[in-house]
Amino acid sequence: MTLMLTPHEPATLILPVDAPGQVQTDCADFNALLQYKLARADVVEAGAAQARATEGGCRLAESLRLSRQHGPGLV
């Protein structure tokens, strides 16, 4: 499957990996990540949802980090 992410979705994906409590789970970017199964919303205290990256989302976030460190085409 080919993923077509908007420029904001990779940033939205990296946040649950680095800071799970900092992502709004009711925004369009996060909903797109849910559809691609790159993120999930776990219910925590008082019924609030907390963003989490799935295994696939973690792999993609790591690839994005490596491409930023080493430049395009080296990952």
Contacts in CASP RR format, 6 or more apart in sequence:
PFRMAT RR
TARGET T0000
AUTHOR 0000-0000-0000
METHOD contacts of the structure
MODEL  1
MTLMLTPHEPATLILPVDAPGQVQTDCADFNALLQYKLARADVVEAGAAQ
ARATEGGCRLAESLRLSRQHGPGLV
3 36 0 8 1.000
3 38 0 8 1.000
3 60 0 8 1.000
5 13 0 8 1.000
5 32 0 8 1.000
5 36 0 8 1.000
6 29 0 8 1.000
6 32 0 8 1.000
8 29 0 8 1.000
9 29 0 8 1.000
9 32 0 8 1.000
9 33 0 8 1.000
10 60 0 8 1.000
10 61 0 8 1.000
10 64 0 8 1.000
11 29 0 8 1.000
12 23 0 8 1.000
12 27 0 8 1.000
12 29 0 8 1.000
12 30 0 8 1.000
12 33 0 8 1.000
12 39 0 8 1.000
13 33 0 8 1.000
13 38 0 8 1.000
13 39 0 8 1.000
13 53 0 8 1.000
13 57 0 8 1.000
13 60 0 8 1.000
13 61 0 8 1.000
13 64 0 8 1.000
14 61 0 8 1.000
14 64 0 8 1.000
14 65 0 8 1.000
15 22 0 8 1.000
15 23 0 8 1.000
15 51 0 8 1.000
16 23 0 8 1.000
16 39 0 8 1.000
16 51 0 8 1.000
16 52 0 8 1.000
16 53 0 8 1.000
17 53 0 8 1.000
17 57 0 8 1.000
17 58 0 8 1.000
17 61 0 8 1.000
20 50 0 8 1.000
20 51 0 8 1.000
20 52 0 8 1.000
21 50 0 8 1.000
21 51 0 8 1.000
23 30 0 8 1.000
23 51 0 8 1.000
24 30 0 8 1.000
25 41 0 8 1.000
25 49 0 8 1.000
25 50 0 8 1.000
25 51 0 8 1.000
30 39 0 8 1.000
30 41 0 8 1.000
30 51 0 8 1.000
33 39 0 8 1.000
33 57 0 8 1.000
34 40 0 8 1.000
34 41 0 8 1.000
37 54 0 8 1.000
37 56 0 8 1.000
38 53 0 8 1.000
38 54 0 8 1.000
38 56 0 8 1.000
38 57 0 8 1.000
38 60 0 8 1.000
39 51 0 8 1.000
39 52 0 8 1.000
39 53 0 8 1.000
39 54 0 8 1.000
39 57 0 8 1.000
40 51 0 8 1.000
40 52 0 8 1.000
40 54 0 8 1.000
41 49 0 8 1.000
41 50 0 8 1.000
41 51 0 8 1.000
41 52 0 8 1.000
42 49 0 8 1.000
42 50 0 8 1.000
42 52 0 8 1.000
43 49 0 8 1.000
43 50 0 8 1.000
44 50 0 8 1.000
53 61 0 8 1.000
63 75 0 8 1.000
66 74 0 8 1.000
66 75 0 8 1.000
67 73 0 8 1.000
67 74 0 8 1.000
67 75 0 8 1.000
END
